[in-house]
């Protein structure tokens, strides 16, 4: 008797109701990926790859972390080892052997989904199958359609929002807009470098870049606000409707405009600021950023509670975003409430999506959100999709459970990739299957009504329609 492959039509769909919900209401919905880290240059040039190892291991620190855990040297993981770069085959084989030990890890599921959806491979990846799968994937990569744009079209992606510095020229976005290919590629405002006032050399260098981009001097705090406003307007003209703030904690200290102006002047003069002064500046930066988003009718995303670069030796050798970050543990309830109250009193609270990397915060975030929901927006404040270390089965289910219990699940704007890979759109499929599995199981148990004509459109909305309306994409 033939065994069913691991990835099959009903993967994760354990009940009849789940199968009907997924295949009838989720499977064919387009994708809106409103937060990712795809390089716009690679989309503009329609990048191609010769080797599956480059696609899978070129920048994926999720995989690097697990390969290190399984004892593989750095040249096989990130390719940056002191003993020289390994070949594509050597790296792929090392990852295949890592997969043998990743049972229940989301990488195991994601990787097999990608093999099935993009390469028509349903064999389990392991050391014994690695040579066959490597050759098959590389043959497929040589075919027409295996390019950055081709993969986005193949995945039925309608809109992508990248992550972009305010000083960026957006040249690649502008070039893409002149040659539409079916997927809109929009910038997203990420101004974190403006807040890092403790690192004076880097901060002042960034302020000089801001002055050049805005074509205006940035010597005073008022200059800074004016230059940021010019760049905000430039991003808006380029189609931007989303901002993103990557924070350790929520900054909401008390300050006066005069205090912040003095701190800014001191830092621009190259004089170190105190922790209290830094917090006042960061609080002003965050408040003014969200106020600008509200004025432009953008949506703000707040990502926080990430403890970055724990391994100092490896950070010195490799830099950021290489797999040495972890879940943080800052308490933010009072500061978040204070920030939102200030914005609401100024009639300047934008649509906001909240993400904590620490799962203990889910219920707190959902309860704070409920205090600031406001018409005419539907689900103005959102509990963001399970993020980074949490975008696995348990994390996704807990996020859905919290939102269901303390909010309105039917208003949720759904999944995103948060990825640098053009193959990671299967994360949307993974999320949709888990959503339908959860609802289907509860239908079977009698915990929610067995009315799929009611539940089905909720699934379609969470898969695509809600995000399309929320961000105003009209896709």
N, C-alpha and C positions, 0 to 999 in steps of 0.2 A: 504494500500500500504506500503510495507517494505521500510524503509529509508536505504539509502546506509550508511555503516559504515564510520566513519571519515577517517580511513586509508583504502584505497582501491587501486586497480591497477592503477588508473589514478589520485591519490592524487597529487594535485598542477598542474596537466597537463590540462590546460583550453582550449587548441585548438587542432585540429586534427594534425597539424604539430608538436606540442609539444609532443603529444602521440607517433607519429611515430618516432621522434628523440629519445625519451627516450627508448621505448620498442625495437626499432631496433638497436640502436647504443650505449646506455649507460648502460642499465639495467644489462646485463650479463658480463660486463667488470670486470676483477679482480681488487683488491684494492692494491695500494702501499701506506702505511701509513708512510711517511718519517719523521714525527715528532710526537712523543707521549711520554707519561710519564708512560707507563706500567712498573710494577716492573719485571725485568728479572727473579728474583727468583721465581715468581709465574708462569712464563712460564716454567721454568726448572722443577718445581715440578708438573706441570700440575694441578694447584690448582682447587679445587671444592668448591662449596658453598652450604650450607643447607638452606639459608634464602634469599629471594629476597631483604630484607632490607639491608643485608650485601653487595650485589652486587650493589645496587642503592645508598645507603647512606653511605657506608663505607668510602669513601674519596672524595665525590663529593661536592665541595664547591659551585658549581652553585646552587644545590638544597638547601644546608644549608642557603644560603643568602635569598632565597625566603621563606623558612620556617620561618626564623627569621622575615621577613617582615610581614608574616601572623600571627605573634604573638605566635609562638611555642617556648617553653623554650629550652635551649641548649641541654639538655639530649635527646630530641627528634630529634634534628637537627644533630649535629656532634656526639652525644652520649657522650660528655665530660663534661656534666653539673655537678655542685657540688652536686646535689641531687641524683647522681647515674645514671647508664646507664639504659635506657628504654629497654624494650623487642623489638624484631624485629617487632612483630605485632604493638606495640604502635607507633613505628617510621614510619612504612609503612602507618598506618592509618593517621598519622599526615601529611605525604606527600600527600596522596590521598586527604585530605581535602584542602591542599594547592593548589592542581591542580584545584580545583573548581574556584579559583581566578586568574589563570594564562592564561586566554584566550589571544592569540596573543604572549605570551612569547615563545621563542624557546623551552624551557623545556617541554611545553605542547606537541608540535609536536614531539620532540625527544623521549619523554617517551612513547607516543602512538605508534610511529614507532617501538621502542624496544619491546613493548608488542606484537605487531602484528607479527614482524619478528621472534622473538625468542621463544615466548610463545603461539602463535596462539590466542591471545586475541584481539578482536576488539571492545569490550565494552569500553565506556568512563570511565576512572578512576575518582572516586569521593568517598566521604564518604560512600554513599549507596552501591557502588559496590566493595568497598575495600576488604571486607572479602572474597568474591568469587574470586576476582583476586589474592589476596594473596595466597589463597589455591591452585589455579591453577598453579601459577608460582612456588610455592615450590614443587608441584608434578613434574613439568617439570624439575626443577633443579636436581631432583634425578635420572633422566634418563641418559643413556649413551650418551656421546657427550657434556654434559653441563659441560665442564671443560675449563680451559684457552686455551689449544691447540684446543680442540674441537670447541669452538666458533670461533677461528680464521680460522679454516678450513671451518666451516660452512659459514662464511662470505666471503669466496674466497679471503683471504688475502695472497698475494704472498710475500710481504716484509714488515717488520716493523723495524723502527729505534727508539730505545729507547733514553733516555737522561742520560748521564753517566759522572761522575767526572773523570778527568785524573788520579786520584789516585786509582780508582776502579780496583780491580783484574780482572774484567770481567769473573770471574769463571763461572757464570751462562750462559753467552753467549757461552763460550767454551764448556760447558756441552751440551747445546742445539745443537751446531754444530755437536757434535758427535752422536746425535740421531735425524736426520732430520725428520720432520713431515709434510713437504709441505709448510711451511711458514718460510722464512729466517728471523732470528732475529738478527739484527746488532746493534752494539753500535753507539752512536753519542757523539762526544766530546763536553763537556760543562764545560768550565774552569773558570766560573764566580768567584769562590771563590779566585782565584789567584789575582783578581783585587781589592778586597775589603780591601785595605791597611789602610783605616781609622780605622777599628776595629782590632787593633794590636794583642790582644790575639788570636782571631780566625784566623787572617791571618798568624801569626807565627806558630800556631798549624797546619794549612793546609800546610805550607811550610815544616814542619817537616814530615808530611805524604807524601808529594811529594818526599822528600829525601829518605824516606824508600821505596816507590814504585819504584823509579828510581835506587835505590841502589847506590846513589852518594850524597855527601854532597851538601847542598844548602845554602851557606853562602854569595855568591856574586851574582850580576845580571848575570854574565856569567854562574855561576853554575845553576841559575834558567833557563836560556835559554837552557842549555845543558840537564837538567833534563826533561824539557818540550818536547824537541826533542825526547828523549828516549821514553817517554810515548806516544807521537804522533805516533812514529813508531810501538809501541806495539799495539795501537788501530788499526792502518792500517793493521797490520798482522792479527788482529781479524776480519777484514772485514769492518772496519769503512770507510765510504766515505763522511760523513756529520759532520759538526760542528754546534754548536748553541751558540749564545751569547745573554744572557738576560741582557739588559742594561736599564738604565734610559734614557740616551742620547748617542749620538755618540761622542766618545772621539777622538779628533784630534788636540790637542795642540802642539805647537812647543816644541822640546826638543833636547838635545844632548845625546849621549850614556853616556858621563861622568856624566851629570846631573842625569840620571836615575840610574846609578850605585851608585851614592852617596845617592839618596833617598832610594834605596833598602837596602844599608848597614845600613843606619840610622834606618829603620824600623825593620830590623833583630836584631838590638841592643835593640829593645824595646822602641825607642824614637819616639814620635808622629810626624807625618809629617803634613805640612801645606796643605791647600786645593790646592794651586798651585802645590806643589810637588806631591800630590796624582793624580792630573789631568795629569801631565807629565808621571807618571808611568802607569796610565790607558791607556794613548794614545800609549805608547810604547807596552804595553801588547796586545792591540787590533791590532795594525799594525803587530807585529810579529806573532800573531796568524793567521791573514789572509794570511800573506806571507807563513807561513808553510802549510796552507790549499792549497794554489795555487801550491806549490812545490809538494804536495802529490796528486794533481788532485782531491781534495775534493770539495764539495760544502759548502759554508758558509751560515748560516742563521743568520740574525740580527733581534732580537726582541727588540723593545724599546718602550718608552713612557708609561711604567707601573709605577704608583705611589703605592708603596707597604706598607702594614702594617699600614694603617691610624689609626686604632683603637689600640692605644698603650696598653690599659688595656687588651684587648682581645689577642693581640699578646703576652703579658707577660704570659697569662694563657694558650694559645693554640699553639703558635709558628706560623711559616709562612704557606702560602698556605691553609688557613682555611676560606677564604671568606672575607678578609678585605683589598683588593687591589682595585684600581680604575684606570681609564684612567688618564694619565699624560699629561703635556702640555709643553714639552721642544721644543724649536725651533732648528732644526738640519740641515737645508739645507746647510749652509755654511760648517759646520764641516763634513758632509757626503761627499760633493763634494771635500773637502780638503783631506780626507782620501782616497777616490777613486783615486784622482789625484796622490797622493804619491805612491800608489800601482801600478798604471798604469805606472808611470815613472820608477818604479823598475821592470817592467814586472812581477808583482806579484799580480795582481787582480784576485781572484778566481771567479768561478761561484758563484753568490750571490743571495739570496732570502731576500727581505726586507719586514718587517712587522712593521707597527706602530699601537699601540693600540688606537691612536687618528685618527678618520676618516678624519680630516682636512688635513692630510698629504698625502692622496692618490695621488692627482694630482702632488704634489711636488715630491714624490718618483718616479712616472712614468716618469716625465720629466727629473730628474737627471739620471735615468737609461738609457734613450735614448742617453745620452752623452758618455756612456761607453760600449755600445754593441760592440761586436767584433767577427769576424769569427775566427775559424770555428764553435764556439758554436752557437746553435740556441737558442735565448732567454737567453743569458748568464746571464743577470741580470733580475730578476723576481720580479714582484709585488706580494708578498705573499698573500695567501688566507686570507679572513676576519678572524681575530684572536680574540679569547676570548670573550670580550663584543660585538664584531662585527660579530660573526659567527651566525647571524640570517638573516631573509629574506632581510631586508633593507640593512644590512651591506654587504651581499654577492652580492646583485644586484649592489650596488654602486661600489664595487671592480671590478666586471665584466664590468660595464659601463666605469669606468676610464681606465681599461686596454684596452678595445676596442677602446676608443677615442684617447689614447695617446701612445698605444703600439700595439702589435700584439696578439690578443686574441688566435689565433691558436697555439701559442707557449707556452701557460700557462701550468704549471705542476700540476694544479688542487688542490684538497682538501686534508686535513689531519685531524686527530682527535684531536691532542693536549690534549689527555685525559688519565686518569688513569683507565678507565673502559674497560672491554673486550666486553661490549655490544654497545659501541659507534660507531661501524662501520656504523650504520645507518646514521651517519652524512655525509658519502660519498654519500649515496642514496639521502639524503635531498639536498645536493649541486647539484647533477646531475639532479634531478627533477627541481630545480630552474633554472639551466642553460638551460635545454630544454624548460621550460616554457617561459623564456625570449626570446630565439631565435624563438620559435614557435609563440609567440605573434607578434614579429616583422615581421615574414614571412607573417602572416595573414594580417597585416597592410600594407604590401607592402614596408616596410622599408629596408628589405634585400631580395635578390632573393629567390624565391620559388624553390629551387634546393636542395632537401634533399640528393641527391647523392654526393653533394659537402659539405653540412653542416654536414651530418651524420659522416663522418670520422673526422671532426674537433671535434665533441662531443666525439667520441671514443678516440681521441688523448688526449683531456683534462682530460678525465676520467681515463686513464691508460697509453697510449702509450708514451706521452711526458715525464712523470716522469720516465718511464722505460728507455728511451733513455738518458735523461738529467743526471741522476745519474749513468748510466752505469750498471744497475742491471742485464740486460739480463734475466729478469723474464718471 
